[in-house]
Amino acid sequence: MINRRIFLTKKLGQQRIAGLTTFLCSSLAIGCLLVQVVVSNRFAWAGKNIDSTDVKIRLLTDENTSLREEIASASAFIAVKNHAEKLGFVQAIVPTFLKLDQPVAVNP
């Protein structure tokens, strides 16, 4: 009878250990799945942030290109003006007219 109790106790202990092992393995698998979901979600958000940053970079690059074109256009006009001044061209001024009572030349 005592041997039978020891045998049953050992058998119940082995069943408990097997049940505990199964529980721990299942818990570990579920935990790993949850970690994978969280990490995947973070990677997805990181990808979304990278996409929005790429869009901002493209917009700023386009704006930079248009500003460079404006600067080049403005500096081209300044270069033409400076070159014209070196060649002796001057800005037109409004002429001043004098009215005299006497004519400048008299017929003889």
C-alpha distances in whole Angstrom, upper triangle without the diagonal:
4,5,5,6,9,10,10,12,14,15,16,18,20,21,22,24,25,26,28,30,31,32,34,36,37,38,40,42,43,44,46,48,49,50,52,53,55,56,58,59,61,62,64,65,67,68,70,71,73,74,76,77,79,81,82,83,85,87,88,89,91,92,93,95,97,98,99,101,103,103,105,107,108,109,111,113,114,114,117,119,119,120,123,124,124,127,129,128,128,127,129,131,133,136,139,142,145,148,151,154,157,156,155,158,161,163,166
4,5,5,6,8,10,10,12,14,15,16,18,20,21,22,24,25,26,28,30,31,32,34,36,37,38,40,41,42,44,46,47,48,50,52,53,54,56,58,59,61,62,64,65,67,68,70,71,73,74,75,77,79,80,81,83,85,86,87,89,91,91,93,95,96,97,99,101,101,103,105,106,107,109,111,112,112,115,117,117,118,121,122,122,125,127,126,126,125,127,129,131,135,137,140,143,146,149,153,155,154,153,156,159,161,164
4,5,5,6,9,10,10,12,14,15,16,18,20,21,22,24,25,26,28,30,31,32,34,36,37,39,40,41,43,45,46,47,49,51,52,53,55,57,58,59,61,63,64,65,67,68,69,71,73,74,75,78,79,80,82,84,85,86,88,89,90,92,94,95,96,98,100,100,101,104,105,106,107,110,110,111,114,115,115,117,119,120,121,123,125,124,124,123,126,128,130,133,136,139,142,145,148,152,154,153,152,154,158,160,163
4,5,5,6,8,10,10,12,14,15,16,18,20,21,22,24,25,27,28,30,31,32,34,36,37,38,40,42,43,44,46,47,49,50,52,53,55,57,58,59,61,62,64,66,67,68,70,72,73,74,76,78,79,80,82,83,84,87,88,89,90,93,94,95,97,98,99,100,103,104,105,106,109,109,110,113,114,115,116,118,120,120,122,124,123,123,122,125,127,129,132,135,138,141,144,147,150,152,152,151,153,157,159,162
4,5,5,6,8,10,10,12,14,15,16,18,19,21,22,24,25,26,28,30,31,32,34,36,37,38,40,41,43,44,46,47,49,50,52,53,55,56,58,59,61,62,64,65,67,68,70,71,73,75,76,77,79,81,81,83,85,86,87,89,91,92,93,95,97,97,99,101,102,103,105,107,108,108,111,113,113,114,117,118,118,121,123,122,122,120,123,125,126,130,132,136,139,142,145,148,150,150,149,151,155,157,160
4,5,5,6,8,10,10,12,14,15,16,18,20,21,22,24,25,26,28,30,31,32,34,36,37,38,40,41,43,44,46,47,48,50,52,53,55,56,58,59,61,62,64,65,67,69,69,71,73,74,75,77,79,80,81,83,85,85,87,89,90,91,93,95,95,97,99,100,101,103,105,106,106,109,111,111,112,115,116,116,118,121,120,120,119,121,123,125,129,131,134,137,140,144,147,149,148,147,150,153,155,158
4,5,5,6,9,10,10,12,14,15,16,18,20,21,22,24,25,27,28,30,31,33,34,36,37,39,40,42,43,45,46,47,49,51,52,53,55,57,58,59,61,63,64,66,67,68,70,72,73,74,76,78,79,80,82,84,84,86,88,89,90,92,94,94,96,98,99,100,102,104,105,105,108,110,110,111,114,115,115,118,120,119,119,118,121,122,124,128,130,134,137,140,143,146,148,147,146,149,152,154,158
4,5,5,6,8,10,10,12,14,15,16,18,19,21,22,24,25,27,28,30,31,32,34,36,37,38,40,42,43,45,46,47,49,51,52,53,55,56,58,60,61,62,64,66,67,68,70,72,73,74,76,77,79,81,82,83,85,87,88,89,91,93,93,95,97,98,99,101,103,104,104,107,109,109,110,113,114,114,117,119,118,118,116,119,121,123,126,129,132,135,138,141,144,147,146,145,147,151,153,156
4,5,5,6,8,10,10,12,14,15,16,18,20,21,22,24,25,26,28,30,31,32,34,36,37,38,40,42,43,44,46,47,49,50,52,54,55,56,58,59,61,63,64,65,67,69,70,71,73,75,76,77,79,80,81,83,85,86,87,89,91,91,93,95,96,97,99,101,102,102,105,107,107,108,111,112,112,115,117,116,116,114,117,119,121,124,127,130,133,136,139,142,144,144,143,145,149,151,154
4,5,5,6,9,10,10,12,14,15,16,18,20,21,22,24,25,26,28,30,31,32,34,36,37,39,40,42,43,44,46,47,49,51,52,53,55,57,58,59,61,63,64,65,67,69,69,71,73,74,75,77,79,79,81,84,84,85,88,89,90,91,93,95,95,97,100,100,101,103,105,105,106,109,110,110,113,115,114,114,113,116,117,119,123,125,129,132,135,138,141,143,142,141,144,148,150,153
4,5,5,6,9,10,10,12,14,15,16,18,20,21,22,24,25,27,28,30,31,33,34,36,37,39,40,42,43,45,46,48,49,51,52,54,55,57,58,60,62,63,64,66,68,68,70,72,73,74,76,78,79,80,82,83,84,87,88,89,90,93,94,94,96,99,99,100,102,104,104,106,108,110,110,112,114,113,113,112,115,117,119,122,125,128,131,134,137,141,143,142,141,143,147,149,152
4,5,5,6,9,10,10,12,14,15,16,18,20,21,22,24,25,27,28,30,31,33,34,36,37,39,40,42,43,45,46,48,49,51,52,54,55,57,58,60,61,62,64,66,67,69,70,72,73,75,76,77,79,81,82,83,85,87,87,89,91,92,93,95,97,98,99,101,103,103,104,107,108,109,111,113,112,112,111,113,115,117,120,123,126,129,132,135,138,141,140,139,141,145,147,150
4,5,5,6,9,10,10,12,14,15,16,18,20,21,22,24,25,26,28,30,31,32,34,36,37,38,40,42,43,44,46,48,49,51,52,54,55,57,58,59,61,63,64,65,67,69,70,71,73,75,75,77,79,80,81,83,85,85,87,89,90,91,93,95,96,96,99,101,101,102,105,106,106,109,111,110,110,109,111,113,115,119,121,124,127,130,133,137,139,138,137,140,143,145,148
4,5,5,6,8,10,10,12,14,15,16,18,20,21,22,24,25,27,28,30,31,33,34,36,37,39,40,42,43,45,47,47,49,51,52,53,55,57,58,59,61,63,64,65,67,68,69,72,73,74,75,78,79,80,82,84,84,85,88,89,90,91,94,94,95,98,99,99,101,103,105,105,107,109,108,108,107,110,112,114,117,120,123,126,129,133,136,138,137,136,138,142,144,147
4,5,5,6,8,10,10,12,14,15,16,18,20,21,22,24,25,27,28,30,31,33,34,36,37,39,41,42,43,45,46,48,49,51,52,54,56,57,58,60,62,63,64,66,67,68,70,72,73,74,77,78,79,81,82,83,85,87,88,89,91,93,94,94,97,98,99,100,103,104,104,106,109,107,108,106,109,111,113,116,119,122,125,128,131,135,137,136,135,137,141,143,146
4,5,5,6,8,10,10,12,14,15,16,18,20,21,22,24,26,27,28,30,31,33,34,36,37,39,40,42,43,45,46,48,49,51,52,54,55,57,58,60,61,63,64,66,67,69,70,71,73,75,76,77,79,81,81,83,85,86,87,89,91,92,93,95,97,97,98,101,102,103,105,107,106,106,104,107,109,111,114,117,120,123,126,129,132,134,134,133,135,139,141,144
4,5,5,6,8,10,10,12,14,15,16,18,20,21,22,24,25,26,28,30,31,32,34,36,37,38,40,42,43,45,46,48,49,51,52,53,55,57,58,59,61,63,64,65,67,69,69,71,73,74,75,77,79,79,81,83,84,85,87,89,90,90,93,95,95,96,99,100,100,103,105,104,104,103,105,107,109,113,115,119,122,124,128,131,133,132,131,134,137,139,143
4,5,5,6,9,10,10,12,14,15,16,18,20,21,23,24,26,27,29,30,31,33,35,36,37,39,41,42,43,45,47,48,49,51,52,54,56,57,58,60,62,63,64,66,68,68,70,72,73,74,76,78,79,80,82,83,84,86,88,89,90,92,94,94,95,98,99,100,102,104,103,103,102,105,106,108,112,114,118,121,124,127,130,132,131,130,133,136,138,142
4,5,5,6,9,10,11,12,14,15,16,18,20,21,22,24,26,27,29,30,31,33,35,36,37,39,41,42,44,45,46,48,50,51,52,54,56,57,58,60,62,63,65,66,67,69,71,72,73,75,77,77,79,81,82,83,85,87,88,89,91,93,93,95,97,98,99,101,103,102,102,101,103,105,107,110,113,116,119,122,125,129,131,130,129,131,135,137,140
4,5,5,6,9,10,10,12,14,15,16,18,20,21,22,24,26,27,28,30,31,33,34,36,37,39,40,42,43,45,46,48,49,51,53,54,55,57,59,60,61,63,64,65,67,69,70,71,73,75,75,77,79,80,81,83,85,86,87,89,91,91,92,95,96,97,99,101,100,100,99,101,103,105,108,111,114,117,120,123,127,129,128,127,130,133,135,138
4,5,5,6,8,10,10,12,14,15,16,18,20,21,22,24,26,27,28,30,32,33,34,36,37,39,41,42,43,45,47,48,49,51,53,53,55,57,58,59,61,63,64,65,68,68,69,72,73,74,75,78,79,79,81,84,84,85,87,89,89,91,93,94,95,97,99,98,98,97,100,102,104,107,110,113,116,119,122,126,128,127,126,128,132,134,137
4,6,5,6,8,10,11,12,14,15,17,18,20,21,23,24,26,27,29,30,32,33,35,36,37,39,41,42,43,45,47,48,50,51,52,54,56,57,58,60,62,63,64,66,67,68,70,72,73,74,76,78,79,80,83,83,84,86,88,89,90,92,94,94,96,98,97,97,96,99,101,102,106,109,112,115,118,121,125,127,126,125,127,131,133,136
4,6,5,6,8,10,11,12,14,15,16,18,20,21,22,24,26,27,29,30,32,33,35,36,38,39,41,42,44,45,46,48,50,51,53,54,56,57,59,60,61,63,65,66,67,69,71,71,73,75,76,77,79,81,82,83,85,87,87,89,91,92,93,95,97,96,96,95,97,99,101,104,107,110,113,116,119,123,125,124,123,125,129,131,134
4,5,5,6,9,10,10,12,14,15,16,18,20,21,22,24,26,27,28,30,32,33,34,36,37,39,41,42,43,45,47,48,49,51,53,54,55,57,58,59,61,63,64,65,67,69,69,71,73,74,75,77,79,80,81,83,85,85,86,89,90,91,93,95,94,94,93,95,97,99,103,105,108,111,114,118,121,123,122,121,124,127,129,132
4,5,5,6,9,10,11,12,14,15,16,18,20,21,22,24,26,27,29,30,31,33,35,36,37,39,41,42,43,45,47,48,49,51,52,53,55,57,58,59,62,63,64,66,67,68,69,72,73,74,75,78,79,79,82,83,84,85,88,89,89,91,94,92,93,91,94,96,98,102,104,107,111,113,117,120,122,121,120,122,126,128,131
4,5,5,6,8,10,11,12,14,15,17,18,20,21,23,25,26,27,29,30,32,33,35,36,38,39,41,42,44,45,46,48,50,51,52,54,56,57,58,60,62,63,65,66,67,69,71,72,73,75,77,78,78,81,83,83,84,87,88,89,91,93,92,92,90,93,95,97,100,103,106,109,112,115,119,121,120,119,121,125,127,130
4,5,5,6,9,10,10,12,14,15,17,18,20,21,23,24,26,27,29,30,32,33,35,36,38,39,41,42,44,45,47,48,50,51,53,54,55,57,59,60,61,63,65,65,67,69,70,71,73,75,76,77,79,81,81,83,85,86,87,89,91,90,90,89,91,93,95,98,101,104,107,110,113,117,119,118,117,119,123,125,128
4,5,5,6,9,10,10,12,14,15,16,18,20,21,22,24,26,27,28,30,32,33,35,36,37,39,41,42,43,45,47,48,49,51,53,53,55,57,58,59,61,63,64,65,67,68,69,71,73,74,75,77,79,79,81,83,84,85,87,89,88,88,87,89,91,93,97,99,103,106,109,112,115,117,116,115,118,121,123,126
4,5,5,6,9,10,11,12,14,15,16,18,20,21,22,25,26,27,29,30,31,33,35,36,37,39,41,42,43,45,47,48,50,51,52,54,56,57,58,60,62,62,64,66,67,68,70,72,73,74,76,78,78,79,82,83,84,86,88,87,87,86,88,90,92,96,98,102,105,108,111,114,116,115,114,117,120,122,125
4,5,5,6,9,10,11,12,14,15,17,19,20,21,23,24,26,27,29,30,32,33,35,36,38,39,41,42,44,45,47,48,50,51,53,55,56,57,59,60,61,63,65,66,67,69,71,72,73,75,77,77,79,81,82,83,85,87,86,86,84,87,89,90,94,97,100,103,106,109,113,114,114,113,115,119,121,124
4,5,5,6,9,10,11,12,14,15,17,18,20,21,23,24,26,27,29,30,32,33,35,37,38,39,41,43,44,45,47,48,49,51,53,54,55,57,59,59,61,63,64,65,67,69,70,71,73,75,75,77,79,80,81,83,85,84,84,83,85,87,89,92,95,98,101,104,107,111,113,112,111,113,117,119,122
4,5,5,6,9,10,10,12,14,15,16,18,20,21,22,24,26,27,29,30,31,33,35,36,37,39,41,42,43,45,47,47,49,51,52,53,55,57,58,59,61,63,63,65,67,68,69,71,73,73,75,77,78,79,81,83,82,82,81,84,85,87,91,94,97,100,103,106,110,111,110,109,112,115,117,121
4,5,5,6,9,10,10,12,14,15,16,19,20,21,23,24,26,27,29,30,31,33,35,36,37,39,41,42,44,45,46,48,50,51,52,54,56,57,58,60,62,62,64,66,67,68,70,72,73,74,76,78,78,80,82,81,81,80,82,84,86,90,92,96,99,102,105,108,110,109,108,111,114,116,119
4,5,5,6,9,10,11,13,14,15,17,18,20,21,23,24,26,27,29,30,32,33,35,36,38,39,41,43,44,45,47,49,50,51,53,54,55,57,59,60,61,63,65,66,67,69,71,71,73,75,76,77,79,81,80,80,78,81,83,84,88,90,94,97,100,103,106,108,107,107,109,113,115,118
4,5,5,6,8,10,11,12,14,16,16,18,20,21,22,24,26,27,29,31,32,33,35,36,37,39,41,42,43,45,47,48,49,51,53,53,55,57,58,59,61,63,64,65,67,69,69,71,73,74,75,77,79,78,78,76,79,81,83,86,89,92,95,98,102,105,107,106,105,107,111,113,116
4,5,5,6,8,10,10,12,14,15,16,18,20,21,22,24,26,27,29,30,31,33,35,36,37,39,41,41,43,45,46,47,49,51,52,53,55,57,58,59,62,62,63,66,67,68,69,71,73,73,75,78,76,76,75,78,80,82,85,88,91,94,97,101,104,106,105,104,106,110,112,115
4,6,5,6,9,10,10,12,14,15,17,18,20,21,23,24,26,27,29,30,32,33,35,36,38,39,40,42,44,45,46,48,50,51,52,54,56,57,58,61,62,62,65,66,67,68,71,72,73,75,77,75,75,74,76,78,80,84,86,90,93,95,99,102,104,103,102,105,108,110,113
4,5,5,6,9,10,11,12,14,15,17,18,20,21,23,24,26,27,29,31,32,33,35,37,38,39,41,43,44,45,47,48,49,51,53,54,55,57,59,60,61,63,65,65,67,69,70,71,73,75,74,74,72,75,76,78,82,84,88,91,94,97,100,102,101,100,103,106,108,112
4,5,5,6,9,10,10,12,14,15,16,18,20,21,22,25,26,27,29,30,31,33,35,36,37,39,41,42,43,45,47,47,49,51,52,53,55,57,58,59,61,63,63,65,67,68,69,71,73,72,72,71,73,75,77,81,83,86,90,92,96,99,101,100,99,101,105,107,110
4,5,5,6,9,10,11,12,14,15,17,19,20,21,23,25,26,27,29,30,31,33,35,36,37,39,41,42,44,45,46,48,50,51,52,54,56,57,58,60,62,62,64,66,67,68,70,72,71,71,70,72,74,76,80,82,85,89,91,95,98,100,99,98,100,104,106,109
4,5,5,6,9,10,11,12,14,15,17,18,20,21,23,24,26,27,29,30,32,33,35,36,38,39,41,43,44,45,47,49,50,51,53,55,56,57,59,60,61,63,65,66,67,69,71,69,69,68,70,72,74,78,80,83,87,89,93,96,98,97,96,99,102,104,107
4,5,5,6,9,10,11,12,14,15,16,18,20,21,22,24,26,27,28,30,32,33,35,36,37,39,41,42,43,45,47,48,49,51,53,53,54,57,58,59,60,63,64,65,67,69,67,67,66,68,70,72,76,78,82,85,88,91,94,96,95,94,97,100,102,106
4,5,5,6,9,10,10,12,14,15,16,19,20,21,23,24,26,27,29,30,31,33,35,36,37,39,41,41,43,45,46,47,49,51,52,53,55,57,57,59,61,62,63,65,67,66,66,65,67,69,71,75,77,81,84,87,90,94,95,94,93,96,99,101,104
4,5,5,6,9,10,11,13,14,15,17,19,20,21,23,25,26,27,29,30,32,34,35,36,38,40,41,42,44,45,46,48,50,51,52,54,56,57,58,60,62,63,65,67,65,65,64,66,68,70,74,76,79,83,85,89,92,94,93,92,94,98,100,103
4,5,5,6,9,10,11,12,14,15,17,18,20,21,23,24,26,27,28,30,32,33,35,37,38,39,41,42,44,45,47,49,49,51,53,54,55,57,59,60,61,63,65,63,63,62,64,66,68,71,74,77,80,83,87,90,92,91,90,92,96,98,101
4,5,5,6,9,10,10,12,14,15,16,18,20,21,22,24,26,27,28,30,31,33,35,36,37,39,41,42,43,45,47,47,48,51,52,53,54,57,58,59,61,63,61,61,60,63,64,66,70,73,76,79,82,85,89,91,90,88,91,94,97,100
4,5,5,6,9,10,10,12,14,15,17,19,20,21,23,24,25,27,29,30,31,33,35,36,37,39,41,42,43,46,46,47,49,51,52,53,55,57,58,60,62,60,60,59,62,64,66,69,72,75,78,81,85,88,90,89,88,90,93,95,99
4,5,5,6,9,10,11,13,14,16,17,19,20,21,23,24,26,28,29,30,32,34,35,36,38,39,41,42,44,45,46,49,50,51,52,55,56,57,59,61,59,59,58,60,62,64,67,70,73,76,79,83,86,88,87,86,88,92,94,97
4,5,5,6,9,10,11,12,14,15,17,18,20,21,22,24,26,27,28,30,32,33,34,36,37,39,40,42,43,44,47,48,49,50,53,54,55,57,59,57,57,56,58,60,62,65,68,71,74,77,81,84,86,85,84,86,90,92,95
4,5,5,6,9,10,10,12,14,15,16,18,20,21,22,24,25,27,29,30,31,33,35,36,37,39,41,42,42,45,46,47,48,51,52,53,55,57,55,56,54,57,59,61,65,67,71,74,77,80,83,85,84,83,85,89,91,94
4,5,5,6,9,10,11,13,14,15,17,19,20,21,23,24,26,27,29,30,32,33,35,36,38,40,41,42,44,46,46,48,50,51,52,54,56,54,55,53,56,58,60,63,66,69,73,75,79,82,84,83,82,84,87,89,93
4,5,5,6,9,10,11,12,14,16,17,18,20,21,23,24,26,27,29,30,32,33,35,36,38,39,40,42,44,45,46,48,50,51,53,55,53,53,51,54,55,57,61,64,67,70,73,76,80,81,80,79,82,85,87,90
4,5,5,6,9,10,11,12,14,15,16,18,20,21,22,24,26,27,28,30,31,32,34,36,37,38,41,42,43,44,46,48,49,51,53,51,51,50,52,54,56,60,62,66,69,72,75,78,80,79,78,81,84,86,89
4,5,5,6,9,10,10,12,14,15,16,19,20,21,23,24,26,27,29,30,31,33,35,36,37,39,41,42,43,45,47,47,49,51,50,50,49,51,53,55,59,62,65,68,71,75,78,80,78,77,80,83,85,88
4,5,5,6,9,10,11,12,14,15,17,18,20,21,23,24,26,27,29,30,32,34,35,36,38,40,41,42,44,46,47,48,50,48,49,47,49,52,53,57,60,63,66,69,73,76,78,76,75,78,81,83,86
4,5,5,6,8,10,11,12,14,15,16,18,20,21,22,24,26,27,28,30,32,33,34,36,38,39,40,42,43,45,47,48,47,46,45,47,49,51,55,58,61,64,67,70,74,75,74,73,76,79,81,84
4,5,5,6,9,10,10,12,14,15,16,18,20,21,22,24,26,27,28,30,31,32,34,36,37,38,40,42,43,45,47,45,45,44,47,49,51,54,57,61,64,67,70,74,75,74,73,75,79,81,84
4,6,5,6,9,10,11,12,14,15,17,19,20,21,23,25,26,27,29,30,31,33,35,36,37,39,41,42,44,46,44,44,43,45,48,50,53,56,59,63,66,69,72,74,73,71,74,77,79,82
4,5,5,6,9,10,11,12,14,16,17,18,20,21,23,24,26,28,29,30,32,34,35,36,38,39,41,42,44,42,42,41,43,45,47,51,54,57,60,63,66,70,71,70,69,72,75,77,80
4,5,5,6,9,10,10,12,14,15,16,18,20,21,22,24,26,27,28,30,32,33,34,36,37,39,40,42,41,40,39,42,44,46,49,52,55,59,62,65,68,70,69,68,70,74,76,79
4,5,5,6,9,10,10,12,14,15,16,18,20,21,22,25,26,27,29,30,31,32,35,36,37,39,41,39,40,39,41,43,46,49,52,55,59,62,65,69,70,69,67,70,73,75,78
4,5,5,6,9,10,11,13,14,15,17,19,20,21,23,25,26,27,29,30,32,33,35,36,38,40,38,38,37,39,42,44,47,50,53,57,60,63,66,68,66,65,68,71,73,76
4,5,5,6,9,10,11,12,14,15,17,18,20,22,23,24,26,27,29,30,32,33,35,36,38,36,36,35,37,39,41,45,48,51,54,57,61,64,66,64,63,66,69,71,74
4,6,5,6,9,10,10,12,14,15,16,18,20,21,22,24,26,27,28,30,32,33,35,36,35,35,34,37,39,41,45,47,51,54,57,60,64,65,64,63,65,69,70,74
4,5,5,6,9,10,11,12,14,15,16,19,20,21,23,25,26,27,29,30,31,33,35,33,34,33,36,38,40,44,47,50,53,56,60,63,65,63,62,64,67,69,72
4,5,5,6,9,10,11,12,14,15,17,19,20,21,23,24,26,27,29,30,32,34,32,32,31,33,35,37,41,44,47,51,54,57,60,62,60,59,61,65,67,70
4,5,5,6,9,10,11,12,14,16,17,18,20,21,22,24,26,27,29,30,32,30,30,29,32,34,36,39,42,46,49,52,55,59,60,59,58,60,63,65,69
4,5,5,6,9,10,10,12,14,15,16,18,20,21,22,24,26,27,28,30,29,29,28,31,34,36,40,43,46,49,52,56,59,60,59,57,60,63,65,68
4,5,5,6,9,10,10,13,14,15,17,19,20,21,23,25,26,27,29,27,28,27,29,32,34,38,41,44,48,51,54,57,59,57,56,58,61,63,66
4,5,5,6,8,10,11,13,14,16,17,19,20,21,23,25,26,28,26,26,24,27,29,32,35,38,41,45,48,51,54,56,54,53,55,59,61,64
4,5,5,6,8,10,11,12,14,15,16,18,20,21,22,24,26,24,24,24,27,29,31,35,38,41,44,48,51,54,55,54,53,55,58,60,63
4,6,5,6,9,10,10,12,14,15,16,18,20,21,22,25,23,24,23,26,29,32,35,38,41,45,48,51,54,55,54,52,54,58,60,63
4,6,5,7,9,10,11,13,14,15,17,19,20,21,23,21,22,21,24,26,29,32,35,38,42,45,48,52,53,51,50,52,55,57,60
4,5,5,6,9,10,11,13,14,16,17,19,20,22,20,20,19,21,24,26,30,33,36,39,43,46,49,50,49,48,50,53,55,58
4,5,5,6,9,10,10,12,14,15,16,18,20,19,19,19,22,24,27,30,34,37,40,43,46,50,51,49,48,50,54,56,58
4,5,5,6,9,10,11,12,14,15,17,19,17,18,18,21,24,27,30,33,36,40,43,46,49,50,48,47,49,52,54,57
4,5,5,6,9,10,11,12,14,15,17,15,15,15,17,20,23,26,29,33,36,39,42,46,47,45,43,45,49,51,54
4,5,5,6,9,10,11,12,14,16,14,14,14,17,20,23,26,29,32,35,39,42,45,46,45,43,45,49,51,54
4,5,5,6,9,10,11,12,14,14,15,15,19,22,25,27,31,34,37,41,43,47,47,46,44,46,49,51,54
4,6,5,6,9,10,11,13,11,13,13,16,19,23,25,28,32,35,38,41,45,45,43,41,43,47,48,51
4,5,5,6,9,10,11,9,10,10,13,16,20,22,25,29,32,35,38,42,42,40,38,40,44,46,49
4,5,5,6,9,10,10,10,12,15,18,21,24,27,30,33,37,39,43,43,42,39,41,45,47,50
4,5,5,6,9,9,11,13,16,19,23,25,28,31,34,37,40,44,44,42,39,41,45,47,49
4,5,5,7,5,8,10,13,16,20,21,25,28,31,34,36,40,40,38,36,38,41,43,46
4,5,5,5,6,9,12,15,18,20,23,26,29,32,35,39,39,37,35,36,40,42,45
4,5,7,9,12,16,18,22,23,26,29,32,35,37,41,41,39,36,38,42,44,46
4,6,9,12,15,18,21,22,25,28,31,34,36,40,40,37,35,36,40,41,44
4,6,10,12,15,18,19,22,24,27,31,32,36,36,34,31,33,37,38,41
4,7,9,12,15,17,20,23,26,29,31,35,35,33,31,32,36,38,40
4,6,9,12,14,17,20,23,26,29,33,33,31,29,31,35,37,40
4,6,10,12,15,19,22,25,28,32,32,31,29,31,35,37,40
4,7,9,12,15,19,22,25,28,29,28,26,28,32,34,37
4,6,9,13,16,19,22,26,27,25,24,27,30,33,36
4,7,10,13,16,19,23,24,23,22,25,28,31,34
4,7,10,13,16,20,21,19,18,21,25,27,30
4,7,10,13,17,18,17,17,20,23,26,29
4,7,10,13,15,14,13,17,20,22,26
4,6,10,11,11,11,15,18,21,24
4,7,9,9,10,14,16,19,22
4,5,7,8,12,13,17,19
4,7,9,12,13,16,18
4,6,9,9,12,15
4,6,7,10,13
4,7,10,13
4,7,9
4,6
4
